[in-house]
Amino acid sequence: MHTSLINKLLQSNTGLGSIALRIPVGIVLAAHGAQKLFGWFGGYGLEGTGQWMASIGLEPGYMMALLAGSAEFFGGLALILGLLTRPAAAVSAFTMLVAIFSVHISHGLFMSNNGYEFALTLFAATLALTIQGGGSFAIDNKLKNLLDKREAKQVHVAALKAA
């Protein structure tokens, strides 16, 4: 039963469509996460991001910065690799919803006014990846194949023991 759930989680045969989403979205998310976690690419790191998050009511700020930064950085890396694509994309989609409704919604749609268009775009892409999975060229498929072989071997051994 667990194997069936894991297979459904890993299964994806969407071809190149998923990789066309995974790679650029993963890069963008990982870069934004690196800004929050490490202060890379002009970011403020955990301390500065945490102070800012606390100032807008996301408390405790440091913890929220750690959660958001980790979701973006590690989720982005997972998307690039196609490793546990659906869970990584789902966590990233949720993170974008939090960003939309806690930071950007009051500024309207457009980025030029600090609006939610960028976060909405990332939300849509990560939601699509949550639904369709990592595609043909994802590590998820290699994991699924290994699990299928392991399960087939276990079934074969059980059949031999029963005979």
Helices and strands as residue ranges (DSSP letters): H 2-10, H 16-38, G 40-42, H 45-55, H 61-81, H 85-99, I 100-104, G 105-107, G 111-113, H 117-132, H 139-162
